[in-house]
Amino acid sequence: MAKKTEKKPKENSTLFEIKDGITISNVSDIRKKMLKYIEGSKTLRVKIDKTEQLDLSGIQLLYSLQKSCIQQGKKIQFDINLAEETMELLKNSGFNNIKELDVQ
């Protein structure tokens, strides 16, 4: 499940937390929600924690989201804590090279 969990007026930052993963079955809905959340924020923080459900469409969404933020002059930060097997998928896709990515 994806949800907006907080907005800090001083930082104009929004935390978008994903707990149920990002897969082909929910990537469209998550994308729509994320785009709404970045409209009113200067910084979008994406937290993906304790999920094993991340497929290629999810990785593509994160790349696309980062590109959209950069084009709009916004910052995006990732806090990703995944199972080792899923982390290997991220590393093999090159995702761990994204700017401001905090992969734990």
Backbone as CSV, one residue per row, in Angstrom:
resi,resn,N_x,N_y,N_z,CA_x,CA_y,CA_z,C_x,C_y,C_z
1,MET,0.835,-1.169,0.000,0.000,0.000,0.000,0.881,1.235,0.000
2,ALA,0.555,2.184,-0.826,1.295,3.434,-0.885,0.471,4.508,-0.208
3,LYS,1.145,5.346,0.535,0.408,6.415,1.193,1.313,7.598,1.458
4,LYS,0.696,8.757,1.492,1.397,9.975,1.862,1.348,10.034,3.370
5,THR,2.495,10.037,4.012,2.474,9.933,5.462,2.736,11.245,6.175
6,GLU,3.371,12.198,5.535,3.596,13.458,6.219,4.008,14.528,5.239
7,LYS,3.758,15.755,5.632,4.235,16.889,4.864,4.766,17.908,5.855
8,LYS,5.988,18.315,5.682,6.614,19.261,6.594,6.668,20.627,5.927
9,PRO,5.885,21.604,6.405,5.848,22.921,5.764,7.200,23.618,5.676
10,LYS,8.031,23.516,6.704,9.322,24.194,6.687,10.194,23.685,5.549
11,GLU,10.190,22.403,5.343,11.036,21.798,4.315,10.299,21.666,2.987
12,ASN,8.984,21.843,2.996,8.146,21.601,1.829,8.482,20.231,1.242
13,SER,8.434,19.249,2.108,8.844,17.895,1.784,7.701,16.928,2.053
14,THR,7.555,15.955,1.190,6.524,14.942,1.348,7.170,13.567,1.402
15,LEU,6.746,12.765,2.372,7.200,11.384,2.476,6.146,10.486,1.856
16,PHE,6.567,9.681,0.887,5.683,8.724,0.225,6.201,7.346,0.591
17,GLU,5.427,6.616,1.361,5.874,5.328,1.887,5.179,4.189,1.149
18,ILE,5.965,3.230,0.712,5.440,2.074,-0.008,5.752,0.830,0.804
19,LYS,4.701,0.129,1.209,4.904,-1.070,2.024,4.525,-2.357,1.297
20,ASP,3.667,-2.251,0.302,3.208,-3.452,-0.394,3.955,-3.728,-1.685
21,GLY,5.005,-2.971,-1.942,5.799,-3.204,-3.129,5.303,-2.441,-4.341
22,ILE,6.082,-2.539,-5.408,5.715,-1.924,-6.684,5.866,-2.999,-7.752
23,THR,4.745,-3.387,-8.316,4.746,-4.410,-9.361,3.874,-3.943,-10.515
24,ILE,3.881,-4.700,-11.573,3.089,-4.374,-12.755,1.613,-4.191,-12.402
25,SER,1.148,-4.867,-11.374,-0.276,-4.795,-11.023,-0.668,-3.498,-10.322
26,ASN,0.278,-2.789,-9.720,-0.094,-1.562,-9.013,0.730,-0.335,-9.422
27,VAL,1.629,-0.486,-10.371,2.537,0.599,-10.728,1.794,1.827,-11.256
28,SER,0.732,1.641,-11.993,-0.019,2.773,-12.544,-0.649,3.612,-11.437
29,ASP,-1.267,2.960,-10.471,-1.886,3.681,-9.351,-0.839,4.415,-8.516
30,ILE,0.277,3.759,-8.253,1.337,4.386,-7.457,1.894,5.600,-8.196
31,ARG,2.069,5.480,-9.498,2.583,6.591,-10.296,1.671,7.804,-10.193
32,LYS,0.376,7.595,-10.346,-0.585,8.700,-10.266,-0.515,9.386,-8.905
33,LYS,-0.445,8.596,-7.844,-0.384,9.162,-6.494,0.909,9.943,-6.289
34,MET,2.024,9.373,-6.721,3.305,10.050,-6.542,3.340,11.379,-7.281
35,LEU,2.826,11.411,-8.498,2.829,12.654,-9.266,1.992,13.732,-8.585
36,LYS,0.893,13.334,-7.962,0.078,14.296,-7.208,0.857,14.848,-6.016
37,TYR,1.577,13.993,-5.341,2.296,14.402,-4.144,3.453,15.343,-4.447
38,ILE,4.075,15.206,-5.608,5.197,16.097,-5.900,4.726,17.471,-6.362
39,GLU,3.468,17.615,-6.739,2.964,18.906,-7.205,3.150,20.006,-6.161
40,GLY,2.842,19.716,-4.904,2.900,20.734,-3.865,4.158,20.696,-3.025
41,SER,5.149,19.939,-3.419,6.364,19.788,-2.620,7.601,20.114,-3.441
42,LYS,8.620,20.573,-2.747,9.907,20.786,-3.396,10.747,19.522,-3.350
43,THR,10.468,18.683,-2.343,11.218,17.437,-2.176,10.254,16.289,-1.941
44,LEU,10.441,15.221,-2.686,9.676,13.998,-2.465,10.631,12.960,-1.906
45,ARG,10.280,12.418,-0.756,11.069,11.346,-0.153,10.269,10.063,-0.323
46,VAL,10.881,9.074,-0.953,10.224,7.798,-1.214,10.864,6.743,-0.319
47,LYS,10.039,6.130,0.502,10.530,5.084,1.398,9.890,3.759,0.993
48,ILE,10.732,2.794,0.707,10.293,1.444,0.370,10.945,0.534,1.395
49,ASP,10.129,-0.087,2.228,10.673,-0.808,3.366,10.034,-2.180,3.514
50,LYS,10.875,-3.151,3.715,10.446,-4.508,4.059,9.439,-5.099,3.075
51,THR,9.757,-4.998,1.818,8.930,-5.636,0.809,9.819,-6.456,-0.115
52,GLU,9.280,-7.530,-0.615,9.990,-8.341,-1.593,9.353,-8.193,-2.967
53,GLN,8.336,-7.338,-3.048,7.601,-7.181,-4.287,8.055,-5.939,-5.042
54,LEU,9.060,-6.127,-5.844,9.562,-5.058,-6.701,10.004,-5.716,-7.997
55,ASP,9.317,-5.377,-9.069,9.695,-5.957,-10.352,10.235,-4.862,-11.264
56,LEU,10.509,-5.215,-12.499,11.107,-4.274,-13.433,10.230,-3.044,-13.652
57,SER,8.927,-3.203,-13.674,8.047,-2.044,-13.856,8.171,-1.090,-12.669
58,GLY,8.377,-1.617,-11.483,8.591,-0.782,-10.302,9.890,-0.006,-10.393
59,ILE,10.936,-0.669,-10.846,12.234,-0.004,-11.020,12.117,1.086,-12.081
60,GLN,11.424,0.802,-13.173,11.233,1.796,-14.223,10.458,3.004,-13.703
61,LEU,9.484,2.766,-12.849,8.724,3.869,-12.255,9.646,4.766,-11.433
62,LEU,10.518,4.181,-10.644,11.421,4.979,-9.815,12.372,5.812,-10.685
63,TYR,12.884,5.227,-11.763,13.716,5.983,-12.703,12.924,7.152,-13.299
64,SER,11.726,6.855,-13.761,10.878,7.860,-14.393,10.513,8.977,-13.417
65,LEU,10.208,8.597,-12.207,9.859,9.573,-11.183,11.030,10.505,-10.903
66,GLN,12.221,9.947,-10.816,13.389,10.775,-10.590,13.585,11.764,-11.743
67,LYS,13.422,11.288,-12.948,13.590,12.149,-14.119,12.556,13.274,-14.121
68,SER,11.312,12.959,-13.770,10.256,13.973,-13.702,10.582,15.038,-12.669
69,CYS,11.073,14.609,-11.515,11.433,15.565,-10.460,12.554,16.489,-10.920
70,ILE,13.558,15.938,-11.554,14.686,16.736,-12.035,14.206,17.760,-13.063
71,GLN,13.340,17.332,-13.976,12.822,18.237,-15.006,12.000,19.373,-14.397
72,GLN,11.366,19.109,-13.254,10.550,20.122,-12.591,11.342,20.929,-11.565
73,GLY,12.629,20.661,-11.448,13.465,21.372,-10.493,13.206,20.970,-9.049
74,LYS,12.750,19.752,-8.849,12.455,19.244,-7.507,13.481,18.189,-7.120
75,LYS,13.572,17.962,-5.828,14.485,16.938,-5.335,13.696,15.669,-5.034
76,ILE,14.371,14.547,-5.192,13.775,13.272,-4.806,14.840,12.479,-4.056
77,GLN,14.423,11.875,-2.979,15.325,11.062,-2.174,14.679,9.698,-1.977
78,PHE,15.494,8.663,-2.028,15.015,7.303,-1.854,15.622,6.700,-0.594
79,ASP,14.780,6.060,0.184,15.223,5.279,1.338,14.677,3.875,1.095
80,ILE,15.556,2.982,0.684,15.111,1.655,0.260,15.772,0.592,1.125
81,ASN,14.949,-0.221,1.749,15.416,-1.313,2.597,14.671,-2.571,2.157
82,LEU,15.349,-3.404,1.384,14.705,-4.569,0.778,15.438,-5.861,1.118
83,ALA,14.778,-6.952,0.837,15.397,-8.264,0.985,16.617,-8.347,0.065
84,GLU,17.593,-9.152,0.441,18.848,-9.249,-0.307,18.624,-9.603,-1.781
85,GLU,17.727,-10.522,-2.050,17.456,-10.938,-3.433,16.904,-9.769,-4.259
86,THR,16.031,-8.988,-3.656,15.457,-7.836,-4.342,16.507,-6.753,-4.539
87,MET,17.402,-6.596,-3.578,18.487,-5.626,-3.711,19.401,-6.004,-4.875
88,GLU,19.615,-7.290,-5.086,20.424,-7.731,-6.221,19.774,-7.308,-7.536
89,LEU,18.451,-7.406,-7.615,17.725,-6.955,-8.801,17.985,-5.473,-9.036
90,LEU,17.926,-4.674,-7.979,18.191,-3.232,-8.099,19.617,-2.976,-8.572
91,LYS,20.563,-3.652,-7.957,21.964,-3.445,-8.314,22.234,-3.866,-9.759
92,ASN,21.668,-4.987,-10.165,21.877,-5.471,-11.527,21.229,-4.561,-12.568
93,SER,20.201,-3.822,-12.158,19.539,-2.901,-13.082,20.262,-1.564,-13.152
94,GLY,21.233,-1.343,-12.253,21.958,-0.087,-12.218,21.289,0.968,-11.367
95,PHE,20.216,0.622,-10.705,19.452,1.598,-9.938,20.231,2.165,-8.767
96,ASN,21.168,1.422,-8.237,21.917,1.916,-7.078,22.824,3.089,-7.437
97,ASN,22.908,3.449,-8.700,23.712,4.605,-9.119,22.917,5.891,-9.180
98,ILE,21.627,5.845,-8.891,20.813,7.046,-8.963,21.253,8.043,-7.900
99,LYS,21.310,9.296,-8.281,21.694,10.375,-7.373,20.766,10.426,-6.165
100,GLU,21.329,10.632,-5.001,20.606,10.760,-3.743,19.874,9.487,-3.332
101,LEU,20.328,8.360,-3.809,19.699,7.096,-3.437,20.370,6.565,-2.182
102,ASP,19.555,6.269,-1.186,20.073,5.716,0.064,19.568,4.287,0.143
103,VAL,20.374,3.360,-0.314,19.977,1.959,-0.282,20.630,1.306,0.916
104,GLN,19.794,0.742,1.788,20.311,0.119,3.022,20.393,-1.373,2.880
